[in-house]
Amino acid sequence: MIWKGRRPSDNVEDARGGRGKGLAAGGLGTLVLVLAIYFLGGDPASVLNTMQDNTVQTSKYEGTAQENELAEFVSVVLADTEDVWTDLFRKEGSAYIMPKLVIYLGNVESACGRGEKSTGPFYCPADSSIYIDLSFYDELRDRFKVSGDFAMAYVIAHEVGHHVQKLAGTSRKVMSLRSRLSENEFNKYLVRLELQADYYAGVWAHYAEKMKLLEEGDLEEALNAASAVGDDRIQKNARGYVVPDSFTHGTSGQRVKWFNRGFQSGSIKDGDTFNVGDL
């Protein structure tokens, strides 16, 4: 991807040296709890305010040249998504509210609770922020056998897709079903939510290509990344078999299909994963 020397986003927070105030404890369980409360229409602050705040001293992090270059790269990718979605929302007669991207190291405090390296990149709707430990790039390469800068660009664009879903009200509608469905049935809606985020990532890539930002092999890098994080492939590699009822993100084939569909279309309107029979 052609990115050096281009505009970085103003909406990036480097929290690798620590970060302000947050939850004193809770881990992934707190993250899930607060997300559930948010999406069910409640106020996450009612939970957060009952927990003890933990002051974290913030200091400037001196990263390696490679780390700092990757931080600059994801900032440029975020800026590109800002340009694309601002234009697409304007054409639909609405305003795009930009998310924040928080870069952290090891663990981080968010409005949805504590995020950790093992959590992977995630989007927190309570503070409209994307959180990513830059070492995930190494995980893509070493664990998932996926390389190339556009693979990481796909990851960022996918999380931005979740922000688009929040702005559209889609996420809240889906999460409101949690208490009315069995876990297996609800998982089917989560899969459709994730595949739509993949579609939106493809939409962004569509315009990145139009702006002549893609280099030879970039599309294949994104498709390889989408395939590598399919539920079936992850489960097969982890335990030797798959449990389709437990899928929450979609199969490798589905993730590739919906990213590619967004890339070919470039239209928000063609990404309705909730009203199609065959994913």
Phi, psi and omega in degrees: 000136178278112185220336184294137179083006181257169188295126172274163178282150174272359186251040179244131175246124178267102183256022182293342178262008183116167186208117166023230179247151178197199180284142180286331182201176174133320178060209184297328180298318177294321178302313181295318181299312183293321176300316181297316179298317180300309185290337178275005175096002180274181181253109180303334181297331180296331176276313184299324183288343178273351181259149181291127176289150179233114180283126181246124179288130180261131178226156181291130181266128179262092182279167175289167179300322180293317179297315182292327177293321178293322177298319178294321180298311183293332176293320177293320178298316178301318178300320178295319178295325178299315180296315184294311184287330174299316180292317181293319178294320179298321178294335178270001178083022179224171182256138177270122176266119188285139175277169174257147174248121180252120177265127181224174182227115177086294177207163184206150176263128178234173176291350177256007181112192183277127173259141180233164181306320182292341178292330185081176178301139179212159177249130178253109181292335183294333176236013177051045184231146175258133182242132180212129170274121186297345176291351176297334176298320177293324179294320176303317183286314188275317183272315185264355178060039179240130181233170178106143183293332183285344172294316177292324177300320177300318180300313179297314182296326177295315179294324174298325176302324177293326176294319177300320178296323177296313181298327180278350181084003183292316183300315182297319179299316181294313183292337178292345180276349188305316185281351184253355183235158172291165180299318181296318180291320180294324179302327180296325177286325177297320177301314181295326178294315180293321180293328176293323176296324174296319178300314180297326175297321177295323177300315178299317180297327177304314182281332174298322177292319179299328178276005177061041179264344182275141176253169180302129179094349182297314181300318179296324178297317179293317180295322177296321179293317179299319179292320185294332183258020173291144182302319183295318181291319180295314181293320180298317180290328185279321185225003174087358178208167182239152177235091185306325181295341180267358180299137177232352182236345182103160180284168177303315181297321180292319182293319176296316182301313185283327173297313182295325178296318177294322179296320181286325185275305184076008182246136177298324190290342182270008186253029180279092181280353185269347182236036174236145181282312184257112178279000000 
